[in-house]
Amino acid sequence: MKSIKPVFSILRNKYFIASLLFVVWMLFFDPKDWGLIYDSKKKLSDLEQSEEVLT
């Protein structure tokens, strides 16, 4: 039980909670989330490769 107590104190920290909510918001709820950016970069890379093949 003593090893769990520091974890609870960290999780109750308001700055930790605010930071965690910010990261979750940026990962999943932001209109330009990281998944969309990754997909866009992958599509751009694929298009650039197909352009090289055509030229």
MDTraj code that builds the backbone (N, CA, C; nanometers):
import mdtraj as md
import numpy as np

residues = "MET LYS SER ILE LYS PRO VAL PHE SER ILE LEU ARG ASN LYS TYR PHE ILE ALA SER LEU LEU PHE VAL VAL TRP MET LEU PHE PHE ASP PRO LYS ASP TRP GLY LEU ILE TYR ASP SER LYS LYS LYS LEU SER ASP LEU GLU GLN SER GLU GLU VAL LEU THR".split()
xyz = np.array([
    [0.0817, -0.1193, 0.0000],
    [0.0000, 0.0000, 0.0000],
    [0.0865, 0.1262, 0.0000],
    [0.2055, 0.1151, 0.0595],
    [0.2931, 0.2319, 0.0638],
    [0.3419, 0.2701, -0.0753],
    [0.3569, 0.1724, -0.1642],
    [0.4055, 0.2034, -0.2985],
    [0.2974, 0.2675, -0.3844],
    [0.1719, 0.2507, -0.3492],
    [0.0616, 0.3084, -0.4260],
    [0.0344, 0.4526, -0.3839],
    [0.0650, 0.4870, -0.2616],
    [0.0348, 0.6198, -0.2098],
    [0.0995, 0.7326, -0.2915],
    [0.2263, 0.7231, -0.3327],
    [0.2832, 0.8306, -0.4161],
    [0.2125, 0.8448, -0.5513],
    [0.1627, 0.7344, -0.6040],
    [0.0915, 0.7407, -0.7320],
    [-0.0365, 0.8213, -0.7156],
    [-0.1093, 0.7989, -0.6075],
    [-0.2317, 0.8741, -0.5832],
    [-0.2034, 1.0222, -0.5623],
    [-0.0931, 1.0542, -0.4973],
    [-0.0614, 1.1952, -0.4758],
    [-0.0281, 1.2641, -0.6078],
    [0.0349, 1.1931, -0.6997],
    [0.0637, 1.2501, -0.8316],
    [-0.0653, 1.2681, -0.9103],
    [-0.1537, 1.1690, -0.9055],
    [-0.2786, 1.1760, -0.9806],
    [-0.3728, 1.2835, -0.9270],
    [-0.3581, 1.3211, -0.8016],
    [-0.4422, 1.4253, -0.7436],
    [-0.3860, 1.5647, -0.7691],
    [-0.2677, 1.5746, -0.8251],
    [-0.2049, 1.7029, -0.8532],
    [-0.2819, 1.7725, -0.9661],
    [-0.3240, 1.8968, -0.9442],
    [-0.4063, 1.9668, -1.0429],
    [-0.3295, 1.9959, -1.1719],
    [-0.2004, 2.0154, -1.1643],
    [-0.1219, 2.0416, -1.2844],
    [-0.1075, 1.9148, -1.3686],
    [-0.0929, 1.8033, -1.3021],
    [-0.0859, 1.6755, -1.3731],
    [-0.2177, 1.6477, -1.4440],
    [-0.3282, 1.6697, -1.3751],
    [-0.4598, 1.6458, -1.4347],
    [-0.4816, 1.7386, -1.5537],
    [-0.4459, 1.8651, -1.5399],
    [-0.4616, 1.9604, -1.6500],
    [-0.3742, 1.9212, -1.7687],
    [-0.2527, 1.8783, -1.7431],
    [-0.1630, 1.8358, -1.8512],
    [-0.2152, 1.7108, -1.9198],
    [-0.2647, 1.6167, -1.8424],
    [-0.3197, 1.4940, -1.8986],
    [-0.4416, 1.5235, -1.9857],
    [-0.5297, 1.6096, -1.9389],
    [-0.6467, 1.6469, -2.0190],
    [-0.6053, 1.7180, -2.1474],
    [-0.5038, 1.8022, -2.1401],
    [-0.4550, 1.8713, -2.2591],
    [-0.4019, 1.7726, -2.3625],
    [-0.3237, 1.6757, -2.3180],
    [-0.2671, 1.5763, -2.4099],
    [-0.3783, 1.4929, -2.4726],
    [-0.4742, 1.4512, -2.3929],
    [-0.5865, 1.3730, -2.4465],
    [-0.6640, 1.4559, -2.5480],
    [-0.6868, 1.5833, -2.5180],
    [-0.7589, 1.6705, -2.6103],
    [-0.6827, 1.6832, -2.7429],
    [-0.5524, 1.7030, -2.7361],
    [-0.4735, 1.7202, -2.8579],
    [-0.4660, 1.5913, -2.9391],
    [-0.4655, 1.4778, -2.8724],
    [-0.4561, 1.3506, -2.9437],
    [-0.5861, 1.3125, -3.0130],
    [-0.6996, 1.3376, -2.9510],
    [-0.8242, 1.2808, -3.0006],
    [-0.9302, 1.3818, -3.0418],
    [-0.9406, 1.4959, -2.9766],
    [-1.0543, 1.5844, -2.9984],
    [-1.0229, 1.7089, -3.0797],
    [-0.8985, 1.7420, -3.0957],
    [-0.8606, 1.8602, -3.1719],
    [-0.8909, 1.8369, -3.3196],
    [-0.9423, 1.9382, -3.3919],
    [-0.9715, 1.9186, -3.5351],
    [-0.8496, 1.8750, -3.6166],
    [-0.7326, 1.9156, -3.5762],
    [-0.6101, 1.8740, -3.6450],
    [-0.5327, 1.7798, -3.5541],
    [-0.5957, 1.6698, -3.5166],
    [-0.5309, 1.5767, -3.4245],
    [-0.4135, 1.5073, -3.4927],
    [-0.3341, 1.4381, -3.4131],
    [-0.2105, 1.3787, -3.4625],
    [-0.2360, 1.2664, -3.5616],
    [-0.3477, 1.1989, -3.5498],
    [-0.3817, 1.0934, -3.6453],
    [-0.4056, 1.1505, -3.7835],
    [-0.4757, 1.2621, -3.7913],
    [-0.5027, 1.3277, -3.9190],
    [-0.3732, 1.3789, -3.9815],
    [-0.2856, 1.4357, -3.9012],
    [-0.1581, 1.4853, -3.9521],
    [-0.0739, 1.3700, -4.0054],
    [-0.0712, 1.2587, -3.9324],
    [0.0040, 1.1408, -3.9769],
    [-0.0512, 1.0889, -4.1097],
    [-0.1836, 1.0796, -4.1208],
    [-0.2446, 1.0318, -4.2447],
    [-0.2144, 1.1260, -4.3612],
    [-0.2184, 1.2564, -4.3356],
    [-0.1899, 1.3541, -4.4406],
    [-0.0452, 1.3439, -4.4882],
    [0.0481, 1.3273, -4.3952],
    [0.1891, 1.3138, -4.4340],
    [0.2125, 1.1852, -4.5116],
    [0.1451, 1.0781, -4.4726],
    [0.1594, 0.9513, -4.5429],
    [0.1037, 0.9629, -4.6846],
    [-0.0111, 1.0269, -4.6988],
    [-0.0707, 1.0453, -4.8312],
    [0.0197, 1.1327, -4.9183],
    [0.0763, 1.2385, -4.8608],
    [0.1674, 1.3252, -4.9350],
    [0.2897, 1.2474, -4.9812],
    [0.3441, 1.1643, -4.8944],
    [0.4599, 1.0830, -4.9303],
    [0.4257, 0.9870, -5.0438],
    [0.3085, 0.9245, -5.0364],
    [0.2660, 0.8337, -5.1431],
    [0.2493, 0.9078, -5.2754],
    [0.1920, 1.0273, -5.2707],
    [0.1733, 1.1056, -5.3926],
    [0.3073, 1.1500, -5.4515],
    [0.4015, 1.1865, -5.3656],
    [0.5337, 1.2258, -5.4149],
    [0.6054, 1.1080, -5.4791],
    [0.5899, 0.9896, -5.4221],
    [0.6517, 0.8706, -5.4811],
    [0.5880, 0.8369, -5.6153],
    [0.4568, 0.8492, -5.6260],
    [0.3914, 0.8199, -5.7533],
    [0.4273, 0.9257, -5.8576],
    [0.4514, 1.0495, -5.8141],
    [0.4945, 1.1544, -5.9057],
    [0.6330, 1.1221, -5.9619],
    [0.7218, 1.0705, -5.8772],
    [0.8554, 1.0339, -5.9230],
    [0.8490, 0.9213, -6.0255],
    [0.7577, 0.8299, -6.0074],
    [0.7436, 0.7185, -6.1013],
    [0.6927, 0.7696, -6.2353],
    [0.6030, 0.8662, -6.2338],
    [0.5441, 0.9172, -6.3571],
    [0.6388, 1.0087, -6.4342],
    [0.7355, 1.0696, -6.3667],
    [0.8250, 1.1609, -6.4383],
    [0.9534, 1.0933, -6.4784],
])
top = md.Topology()
chain = top.add_chain()
for i, resn in enumerate(residues, 1):
    res = top.add_residue(resn, chain, resSeq=i)
    for name in ("N", "CA", "C"):
        top.add_atom(name, md.element.get_by_symbol(name[0]), res)
traj = md.Trajectory(xyz[None], top)
